[in-house]
Every structure is written in C-alpha cells, then in structure tokens.
Amino acid sequence: MTRRLWAFPAVMFVAACTVEPQEPIVSAYNGDSVNIIQPLFASFSDAELLAKANSICQRGHKKRAERVSMRGLPDYQGTEYLFLCLGKA
C-alpha cells in the first residue's frame, strides 16, 4: 500500500516536467547559403525560419534569404531547410 502512495507523487512529478522548446539550429553557413535544422518536436512557422535565415545572411554581406529546399533528417532528428543568400534587389 505504501508503494502506491509513493508512486502517485512520482508520476505527477514526471507529468509536470516540460520540455523546453528548442531554437532552430544553424548547421552550415558559407556566405551564399545557410542550412537550418528544425528539431523534431519544435514547430516554427515559415516566417520564423525565414527571419532566422535572414539574420544569418545579413551578417556582413547585406543579403536576403530565400528558402530553396527541405529534407527530413535520419533517425527522427528533425527537418533541415536550405536557404540561399541572395543580393538585395
């Protein structure tokens, strides 16, 4: 009986734990393109991902980002987006 009494608070503690949302990860940048990984359980909008890519492309080059492709990463790691850094028109 006492084990059941201890099990309930333990289950409630684990259920109350939350996973902090992860930020998009810049995995590669070469001045002309930037790769951004969206972790599996994160849900960033296209606008948020584009803003992150723009902030990277604008560093030193004053370029804008344009999304070109996306691919799922193996082992459920998330999705990788490729953005080209284009000159401002």
Biopython code that builds the backbone (N, CA, C, O; Angstrom):
import numpy as np
from Bio.PDB.StructureBuilder import StructureBuilder

atoms = [
    (1, "MET", "N", (0.823, -1.194, 0.000)),
    (1, "MET", "CA", (0.000, 0.000, 0.000)),
    (1, "MET", "C", (0.869, 1.262, 0.000)),
    (1, "MET", "O", (0.561, 2.231, -0.694)),
    (2, "THR", "N", (1.964, 1.247, 0.787)),
    (2, "THR", "CA", (2.802, 2.440, 0.851)),
    (2, "THR", "C", (3.506, 2.699, -0.479)),
    (2, "THR", "O", (3.800, 3.848, -0.809)),
    (3, "ARG", "N", (3.775, 1.651, -1.240)),
    (3, "ARG", "CA", (4.403, 1.847, -2.549)),
    (3, "ARG", "C", (3.472, 2.601, -3.486)),
    (3, "ARG", "O", (3.926, 3.420, -4.286)),
    (4, "ARG", "N", (2.207, 2.341, -3.397)),
    (4, "ARG", "CA", (1.235, 3.054, -4.231)),
    (4, "ARG", "C", (1.178, 4.527, -3.851)),
    (4, "ARG", "O", (1.017, 5.395, -4.708)),
    (5, "LEU", "N", (1.312, 4.797, -2.568)),
    (5, "LEU", "CA", (1.281, 6.194, -2.129)),
    (5, "LEU", "C", (2.487, 6.962, -2.657)),
    (5, "LEU", "O", (2.379, 8.150, -2.960)),
    (6, "TRP", "N", (3.630, 6.299, -2.770)),
    (6, "TRP", "CA", (4.830, 6.954, -3.310)),
    (6, "TRP", "C", (4.784, 7.054, -4.820)),
    (6, "TRP", "O", (5.360, 7.975, -5.399)),
    (7, "ALA", "N", (4.111, 6.123, -5.462)),
    (7, "ALA", "CA", (4.071, 6.108, -6.923)),
    (7, "ALA", "C", (3.279, 7.292, -7.467)),
    (7, "ALA", "O", (3.665, 7.865, -8.486)),
    (8, "PHE", "N", (2.199, 7.669, -6.825)),
    (8, "PHE", "CA", (1.361, 8.763, -7.317)),
    (8, "PHE", "C", (2.119, 10.091, -7.382)),
    (8, "PHE", "O", (2.074, 10.744, -8.425)),
    (9, "PRO", "N", (2.817, 10.530, -6.320)),
    (9, "PRO", "CA", (3.575, 11.781, -6.444)),
    (9, "PRO", "C", (4.686, 11.698, -7.488)),
    (9, "PRO", "O", (4.980, 12.686, -8.160)),
    (10, "ALA", "N", (5.300, 10.534, -7.627)),
    (10, "ALA", "CA", (6.361, 10.389, -8.624)),
    (10, "ALA", "C", (5.802, 10.546, -10.033)),
    (10, "ALA", "O", (6.414, 11.201, -10.877)),
    (11, "VAL", "N", (4.658, 9.955, -10.285)),
    (11, "VAL", "CA", (4.022, 10.078, -11.598)),
    (11, "VAL", "C", (3.600, 11.522, -11.851)),
    (11, "VAL", "O", (3.757, 12.022, -12.965)),
    (12, "MET", "N", (3.083, 12.181, -10.863)),
    (12, "MET", "CA", (2.667, 13.583, -11.016)),
    (12, "MET", "C", (3.870, 14.485, -11.270)),
    (12, "MET", "O", (3.773, 15.441, -12.039)),
    (13, "PHE", "N", (4.993, 14.194, -10.640)),
    (13, "PHE", "CA", (6.205, 14.985, -10.855)),
    (13, "PHE", "C", (6.693, 14.844, -12.288)),
    (13, "PHE", "O", (7.029, 15.839, -12.930)),
    (14, "VAL", "N", (6.735, 13.626, -12.789)),
    (14, "VAL", "CA", (7.190, 13.386, -14.161)),
    (14, "VAL", "C", (6.223, 14.031, -15.154)),
    (14, "VAL", "O", (6.655, 14.595, -16.159)),
    (15, "ALA", "N", (4.947, 13.953, -14.888)),
    (15, "ALA", "CA", (3.961, 14.542, -15.788)),
    (15, "ALA", "C", (4.063, 16.064, -15.802)),
    (15, "ALA", "O", (3.735, 16.693, -16.808)),
    (16, "ALA", "N", (4.511, 16.659, -14.708)),
    (16, "ALA", "CA", (4.617, 18.116, -14.632)),
    (16, "ALA", "C", (5.864, 18.643, -15.331)),
    (16, "ALA", "O", (5.946, 19.839, -15.611)),
    (17, "CYS", "N", (6.822, 17.793, -15.616)),
    (17, "CYS", "CA", (8.039, 18.219, -16.302)),
    (17, "CYS", "C", (7.706, 18.559, -17.746)),
    (17, "CYS", "O", (6.984, 17.827, -18.423)),
    (18, "THR", "N", (8.236, 19.665, -18.195)),
    (18, "THR", "CA", (8.005, 20.060, -19.579)),
    (18, "THR", "C", (9.332, 20.128, -20.306)),
    (18, "THR", "O", (10.376, 20.374, -19.704)),
    (19, "VAL", "N", (9.278, 19.911, -21.578)),
    (19, "VAL", "CA", (10.462, 20.002, -22.409)),
    (19, "VAL", "C", (10.529, 21.427, -22.961)),
    (19, "VAL", "O", (9.582, 21.914, -23.579)),
    (20, "GLU", "N", (11.645, 22.074, -22.730)),
    (20, "GLU", "CA", (11.816, 23.432, -23.239)),
    (20, "GLU", "C", (11.904, 23.394, -24.758)),
    (20, "GLU", "O", (12.592, 22.541, -25.319)),
    (21, "PRO", "N", (11.217, 24.307, -25.422)),
    (21, "PRO", "CA", (11.304, 24.307, -26.890)),
    (21, "PRO", "C", (12.712, 24.657, -27.349)),
    (21, "PRO", "O", (13.367, 25.525, -26.773)),
    (22, "GLN", "N", (13.167, 23.978, -28.383)),
    (22, "GLN", "CA", (14.496, 24.213, -28.913)),
    (22, "GLN", "C", (14.422, 25.247, -30.023)),
    (22, "GLN", "O", (13.444, 25.326, -30.767)),
    (23, "GLU", "N", (15.459, 26.019, -30.112)),
    (23, "GLU", "CA", (15.576, 27.006, -31.181)),
    (23, "GLU", "C", (16.030, 26.316, -32.462)),
    (23, "GLU", "O", (16.642, 25.249, -32.407)),
    (24, "PRO", "N", (15.735, 26.917, -33.618)),
    (24, "PRO", "CA", (16.292, 26.368, -34.856)),
    (24, "PRO", "C", (17.820, 26.407, -34.793)),
    (24, "PRO", "O", (18.396, 27.332, -34.220)),
    (25, "ILE", "N", (18.470, 25.413, -35.376)),
    (25, "ILE", "CA", (19.917, 25.280, -35.307)),
    (25, "ILE", "C", (20.522, 25.585, -36.673)),
    (25, "ILE", "O", (20.125, 24.995, -37.678)),
    (26, "VAL", "N", (21.477, 26.503, -36.709)),
    (26, "VAL", "CA", (22.204, 26.777, -37.946)),
    (26, "VAL", "C", (23.299, 25.728, -38.053)),
    (26, "VAL", "O", (24.238, 25.715, -37.256)),
    (27, "SER", "N", (23.174, 24.845, -39.046)),
    (27, "SER", "CA", (24.128, 23.748, -39.169)),
    (27, "SER", "C", (25.248, 24.047, -40.159)),
    (27, "SER", "O", (26.316, 23.439, -40.079)),
    (28, "ALA", "N", (25.025, 24.969, -41.089)),
    (28, "ALA", "CA", (26.073, 25.311, -42.057)),
    (28, "ALA", "C", (25.802, 26.706, -42.622)),
    (28, "ALA", "O", (24.654, 27.105, -42.816)),
    (29, "TYR", "N", (26.882, 27.431, -42.877)),
    (29, "TYR", "CA", (26.794, 28.754, -43.493)),
    (29, "TYR", "C", (28.091, 29.016, -44.239)),
    (29, "TYR", "O", (29.176, 28.834, -43.686)),
    (30, "ASN", "N", (27.986, 29.444, -45.499)),
    (30, "ASN", "CA", (29.194, 29.707, -46.272)),
    (30, "ASN", "C", (29.173, 31.064, -46.974)),
    (30, "ASN", "O", (30.006, 31.315, -47.845)),
    (31, "GLY", "N", (28.251, 31.929, -46.617)),
    (31, "GLY", "CA", (28.150, 33.236, -47.250)),
    (31, "GLY", "C", (27.146, 33.266, -48.386)),
    (31, "GLY", "O", (26.557, 34.309, -48.666)),
    (32, "ASP", "N", (26.944, 32.128, -49.046)),
    (32, "ASP", "CA", (25.985, 32.044, -50.146)),
    (32, "ASP", "C", (24.750, 31.216, -49.798)),
    (32, "ASP", "O", (23.725, 31.307, -50.473)),
    (33, "SER", "N", (24.852, 30.419, -48.753)),
    (33, "SER", "CA", (23.712, 29.614, -48.325)),
    (33, "SER", "C", (23.811, 29.342, -46.828)),
    (33, "SER", "O", (24.880, 29.426, -46.224)),
    (34, "VAL", "N", (22.664, 29.016, -46.257)),
    (34, "VAL", "CA", (22.608, 28.673, -44.836)),
    (34, "VAL", "C", (21.660, 27.487, -44.675)),
    (34, "VAL", "O", (20.577, 27.462, -45.259)),
    (35, "ASN", "N", (22.077, 26.511, -43.879)),
    (35, "ASN", "CA", (21.241, 25.357, -43.542)),
    (35, "ASN", "C", (20.746, 25.537, -42.117)),
    (35, "ASN", "O", (21.523, 25.825, -41.206)),
    (36, "ILE", "N", (19.441, 25.364, -41.936)),
    (36, "ILE", "CA", (18.837, 25.493, -40.607)),
    (36, "ILE", "C", (18.083, 24.213, -40.307)),
    (36, "ILE", "O", (17.298, 23.735, -41.126)),
    (37, "ILE", "N", (18.327, 23.659, -39.123)),
    (37, "ILE", "CA", (17.649, 22.439, -38.682)),
    (37, "ILE", "C", (16.558, 22.822, -37.693)),
    (37, "ILE", "O", (16.796, 23.523, -36.709)),
    (38, "GLN", "N", (15.360, 22.343, -37.983)),
    (38, "GLN", "CA", (14.251, 22.484, -37.033)),
    (38, "GLN", "C", (14.148, 21.153, -36.296)),
    (38, "GLN", "O", (13.844, 20.133, -36.915)),
    (39, "PRO", "N", (14.399, 21.143, -34.972)),
    (39, "PRO", "CA", (14.328, 19.883, -34.225)),
    (39, "PRO", "C", (12.958, 19.229, -34.357)),
    (39, "PRO", "O", (11.970, 19.893, -34.670)),
    (40, "LEU", "N", (12.910, 17.931, -34.119)),
    (40, "LEU", "CA", (11.726, 17.122, -34.387)),
    (40, "LEU", "C", (10.459, 17.649, -33.716)),
    (40, "LEU", "O", (9.427, 17.761, -34.379)),
    (41, "PHE", "N", (10.502, 17.969, -32.447)),
    (41, "PHE", "CA", (9.285, 18.357, -31.744)),
    (41, "PHE", "C", (9.091, 19.870, -31.674)),
    (41, "PHE", "O", (8.229, 20.345, -30.935)),
    (42, "ALA", "N", (9.870, 20.622, -32.423)),
    (42, "ALA", "CA", (9.693, 22.075, -32.494)),
    (42, "ALA", "C", (8.761, 22.382, -33.658)),
    (42, "ALA", "O", (8.719, 21.649, -34.647)),
    (43, "SER", "N", (8.029, 23.452, -33.531)),
    (43, "SER", "CA", (7.118, 23.827, -34.620)),
    (43, "SER", "C", (7.252, 25.328, -34.876)),
    (43, "SER", "O", (6.493, 26.136, -34.342)),
    (44, "PHE", "N", (8.219, 25.672, -35.691)),
    (44, "PHE", "CA", (8.431, 27.058, -36.058)),
    (44, "PHE", "C", (7.728, 27.329, -37.380)),
    (44, "PHE", "O", (7.692, 26.470, -38.261)),
    (45, "SER", "N", (7.176, 28.517, -37.512)),
    (45, "SER", "CA", (6.499, 28.878, -38.755)),
    (45, "SER", "C", (7.534, 29.181, -39.827)),
    (45, "SER", "O", (8.716, 29.365, -39.539)),
    (46, "ASP", "N", (7.069, 29.228, -41.061)),
    (46, "ASP", "CA", (7.955, 29.581, -42.169)),
    (46, "ASP", "C", (8.542, 30.971, -41.966)),
    (46, "ASP", "O", (9.703, 31.217, -42.294)),
    (47, "ALA", "N", (7.743, 31.869, -41.430)),
    (47, "ALA", "CA", (8.214, 33.238, -41.197)),
    (47, "ALA", "C", (9.331, 33.270, -40.152)),
    (47, "ALA", "O", (10.292, 34.025, -40.300)),
    (48, "GLU", "N", (9.216, 32.467, -39.106)),
    (48, "GLU", "CA", (10.250, 32.419, -38.073)),
    (48, "GLU", "C", (11.547, 31.833, -38.617)),
    (48, "GLU", "O", (12.632, 32.326, -38.307)),
    (49, "LEU", "N", (11.440, 30.783, -39.426)),
    (49, "LEU", "CA", (12.635, 30.192, -40.026)),
    (49, "LEU", "C", (13.286, 31.161, -41.015)),
    (49, "LEU", "O", (14.511, 31.264, -41.072)),
    (50, "LEU", "N", (12.464, 31.870, -41.792)),
    (50, "LEU", "CA", (12.990, 32.849, -42.740)),
    (50, "LEU", "C", (13.667, 34.002, -42.002)),
    (50, "LEU", "O", (14.700, 34.498, -42.452)),
    (51, "ALA", "N", (13.107, 34.430, -40.888)),
    (51, "ALA", "CA", (13.721, 35.505, -40.091)),
    (51, "ALA", "C", (15.088, 35.070, -39.564)),
    (51, "ALA", "O", (16.036, 35.855, -39.572)),
    (52, "LYS", "N", (15.187, 33.829, -39.111)),
    (52, "LYS", "CA", (16.473, 33.305, -38.634)),
    (52, "LYS", "C", (17.485, 33.260, -39.777)),
    (52, "LYS", "O", (18.637, 33.655, -39.598)),
    (53, "ALA", "N", (17.066, 32.783, -40.948)),
    (53, "ALA", "CA", (17.957, 32.714, -42.106)),
    (53, "ALA", "C", (18.360, 34.116, -42.558)),
    (53, "ALA", "O", (19.516, 34.337, -42.920)),
    (54, "ASN", "N", (17.425, 35.064, -42.541)),
    (54, "ASN", "CA", (17.751, 36.446, -42.915)),
    (54, "ASN", "C", (18.782, 37.048, -41.976)),
    (54, "ASN", "O", (19.685, 37.761, -42.412)),
    (55, "SER", "N", (18.648, 36.762, -40.683)),
    (55, "SER", "CA", (19.603, 37.318, -39.722)),
    (55, "SER", "C", (21.010, 36.776, -39.971)),
    (55, "SER", "O", (21.993, 37.487, -39.758)),
    (56, "ILE", "N", (21.113, 35.537, -40.414)),
    (56, "ILE", "CA", (22.420, 34.950, -40.723)),
    (56, "ILE", "C", (22.957, 35.511, -42.040)),
    (56, "ILE", "O", (24.125, 35.894, -42.114)),
    (57, "CYS", "N", (22.127, 35.565, -43.072)),
    (57, "CYS", "CA", (22.569, 36.046, -44.393)),
    (57, "CYS", "C", (22.967, 37.520, -44.368)),
    (57, "CYS", "O", (23.816, 37.937, -45.156)),
    (58, "GLN", "N", (22.376, 38.307, -43.489)),
    (58, "GLN", "CA", (22.653, 39.738, -43.447)),
    (58, "GLN", "C", (23.950, 40.072, -42.732)),
    (58, "GLN", "O", (24.413, 41.209, -42.812)),
    (59, "ARG", "N", (24.541, 39.128, -42.044)),
    (59, "ARG", "CA", (25.772, 39.391, -41.302)),
    (59, "ARG", "C", (26.940, 39.616, -42.259)),
    (59, "ARG", "O", (27.468, 38.670, -42.842)),
    (60, "GLY", "N", (27.331, 40.857, -42.409)),
    (60, "GLY", "CA", (28.495, 41.183, -43.214)),
    (60, "GLY", "C", (28.258, 41.264, -44.704)),
    (60, "GLY", "O", (29.069, 41.863, -45.410)),
    (61, "HIS", "N", (27.189, 40.692, -45.213)),
    (61, "HIS", "CA", (27.001, 40.651, -46.653)),
    (61, "HIS", "C", (25.776, 41.435, -47.121)),
    (61, "HIS", "O", (25.634, 41.700, -48.314)),
    (62, "LYS", "N", (24.904, 41.802, -46.209)),
    (62, "LYS", "CA", (23.686, 42.540, -46.541)),
    (62, "LYS", "C", (22.876, 41.827, -47.617)),
    (62, "LYS", "O", (22.450, 42.442, -48.595)),
    (63, "LYS", "N", (22.665, 40.519, -47.428)),
    (63, "LYS", "CA", (21.891, 39.715, -48.360)),
    (63, "LYS", "C", (20.583, 39.303, -47.712)),
    (63, "LYS", "O", (20.419, 39.404, -46.496)),
    (64, "ARG", "N", (19.658, 38.841, -48.530)),
    (64, "ARG", "CA", (18.384, 38.329, -48.031)),
    (64, "ARG", "C", (18.334, 36.827, -48.278)),
    (64, "ARG", "O", (19.007, 36.317, -49.173)),
    (65, "ALA", "N", (17.539, 36.124, -47.485)),
    (65, "ALA", "CA", (17.447, 34.666, -47.602)),
    (65, "ALA", "C", (16.205, 34.277, -48.387)),
    (65, "ALA", "O", (15.175, 34.949, -48.339)),
    (66, "GLU", "N", (16.334, 33.177, -49.105)),
    (66, "GLU", "CA", (15.196, 32.599, -49.829)),
    (66, "GLU", "C", (15.275, 31.089, -49.682)),
    (66, "GLU", "O", (16.293, 30.471, -49.993)),
    (67, "ARG", "N", (14.171, 30.499, -49.195)),
    (67, "ARG", "CA", (14.176, 29.047, -48.974)),
    (67, "ARG", "C", (14.123, 28.305, -50.298)),
    (67, "ARG", "O", (13.325, 28.630, -51.178)),
    (68, "VAL", "N", (14.986, 27.302, -50.427)),
    (68, "VAL", "CA", (15.097, 26.551, -51.663)),
    (68, "VAL", "C", (14.587, 25.124, -51.489)),
    (68, "VAL", "O", (13.874, 24.608, -52.350)),
    (69, "SER", "N", (14.951, 24.485, -50.374)),
    (69, "SER", "CA", (14.554, 23.091, -50.202)),
    (69, "SER", "C", (14.479, 22.729, -48.726)),
    (69, "SER", "O", (14.908, 23.474, -47.844)),
    (70, "MET", "N", (13.906, 21.536, -48.499)),
    (70, "MET", "CA", (13.852, 20.971, -47.152)),
    (70, "MET", "C", (13.964, 19.466, -47.276)),
    (70, "MET", "O", (13.575, 18.881, -48.287)),
    (71, "ARG", "N", (14.508, 18.836, -46.220)),
    (71, "ARG", "CA", (14.611, 17.379, -46.208)),
    (71, "ARG", "C", (14.519, 16.882, -44.779)),
    (71, "ARG", "O", (14.977, 17.539, -43.844)),
    (72, "GLY", "N", (13.921, 15.716, -44.627)),
    (72, "GLY", "CA", (13.852, 15.073, -43.322)),
    (72, "GLY", "C", (15.188, 14.450, -42.980)),
    (72, "GLY", "O", (15.822, 13.823, -43.828)),
    (73, "LEU", "N", (15.612, 14.618, -41.756)),
    (73, "LEU", "CA", (16.876, 14.046, -41.311)),
    (73, "LEU", "C", (16.656, 12.623, -40.808)),
    (73, "LEU", "O", (15.569, 12.307, -40.323)),
    (74, "PRO", "N", (17.666, 11.759, -40.913)),
    (74, "PRO", "CA", (17.506, 10.375, -40.457)),
    (74, "PRO", "C", (17.347, 10.290, -38.942)),
    (74, "PRO", "O", (17.704, 11.210, -38.206)),
    (75, "ASP", "N", (16.812, 9.180, -38.509)),
    (75, "ASP", "CA", (16.631, 8.890, -37.079)),
    (75, "ASP", "C", (15.769, 9.924, -36.369)),
    (75, "ASP", "O", (15.982, 10.199, -35.188)),
    (76, "TYR", "N", (14.813, 10.493, -37.063)),
    (76, "TYR", "CA", (13.849, 11.429, -36.473)),
    (76, "TYR", "C", (14.522, 12.606, -35.764)),
    (76, "TYR", "O", (14.092, 13.006, -34.682)),
    (77, "GLN", "N", (15.569, 13.157, -36.364)),
    (77, "GLN", "CA", (16.278, 14.279, -35.762)),
    (77, "GLN", "C", (15.594, 15.606, -36.054)),
    (77, "GLN", "O", (15.814, 16.582, -35.336)),
    (78, "GLY", "N", (14.782, 15.660, -37.077)),
    (78, "GLY", "CA", (14.102, 16.898, -37.429)),
    (78, "GLY", "C", (14.098, 17.107, -38.935)),
    (78, "GLY", "O", (14.184, 16.158, -39.714)),
    (79, "THR", "N", (13.996, 18.375, -39.327)),
    (79, "THR", "CA", (13.954, 18.757, -40.734)),
    (79, "THR", "C", (15.019, 19.807, -40.989)),
    (79, "THR", "O", (15.183, 20.741, -40.203)),
    (80, "GLU", "N", (15.745, 19.650, -42.094)),
    (80, "GLU", "CA", (16.771, 20.619, -42.452)),
    (80, "GLU", "C", (16.287, 21.439, -43.641)),
    (80, "GLU", "O", (15.823, 20.890, -44.640)),
    (81, "TYR", "N", (16.400, 22.756, -43.525)),
    (81, "TYR", "CA", (15.989, 23.687, -44.570)),
    (81, "TYR", "C", (17.231, 24.339, -45.161)),
    (81, "TYR", "O", (18.155, 24.709, -44.437)),
    (82, "LEU", "N", (17.243, 24.475, -46.489)),
    (82, "LEU", "CA", (18.330, 25.156, -47.184)),
    (82, "LEU", "C", (17.814, 26.496, -47.681)),
    (82, "LEU", "O", (16.809, 26.569, -48.389)),
    (83, "PHE", "N", (18.515, 27.549, -47.301)),
    (83, "PHE", "CA", (18.202, 28.902, -47.756)),
    (83, "PHE", "C", (19.386, 29.437, -48.549)),
    (83, "PHE", "O", (20.533, 29.282, -48.131)),
    (84, "LEU", "N", (19.117, 30.069, -49.694)),
    (84, "LEU", "CA", (20.153, 30.750, -50.444)),
    (84, "LEU", "C", (20.234, 32.191, -49.963)),
    (84, "LEU", "O", (19.206, 32.804, -49.673)),
    (85, "CYS", "N", (21.425, 32.731, -49.876)),
    (85, "CYS", "CA", (21.627, 34.126, -49.506)),
    (85, "CYS", "C", (21.803, 34.912, -50.807)),
    (85, "CYS", "O", (22.839, 34.817, -51.466)),
    (86, "LEU", "N", (20.798, 35.675, -51.160)),
    (86, "LEU", "CA", (20.791, 36.416, -52.423)),
    (86, "LEU", "C", (21.011, 37.892, -52.185)),
    (86, "LEU", "O", (20.645, 38.417, -51.134)),
    (87, "GLY", "N", (21.612, 38.572, -53.163)),
    (87, "GLY", "CA", (21.830, 40.013, -53.065)),
    (87, "GLY", "C", (20.496, 40.747, -53.042)),
    (87, "GLY", "O", (19.546, 40.337, -53.709)),
    (88, "LYS", "N", (20.423, 41.812, -52.289)),
    (88, "LYS", "CA", (19.192, 42.585, -52.201)),
    (88, "LYS", "C", (18.936, 43.303, -53.522)),
    (88, "LYS", "O", (19.844, 43.885, -54.114)),
    (89, "ALA", "N", (17.695, 43.252, -53.969)),
    (89, "ALA", "CA", (17.343, 43.892, -55.240)),
    (89, "ALA", "C", (16.924, 45.331, -55.032)),
    (89, "ALA", "O", (16.593, 46.023, -55.995)),
]
sb = StructureBuilder()
sb.init_structure("model")
sb.init_model(0)
sb.init_chain("A")
sb.init_seg("    ")
for serial, (resi, resn, name, xyz) in enumerate(atoms, 1):
    if name == "N":
        sb.init_residue(resn, " ", resi, " ")
    sb.init_atom(name, np.array(xyz, "f"), 0.0, 1.0, " ", f" {name:<3s}", serial, name[0])
structure = sb.get_structure()
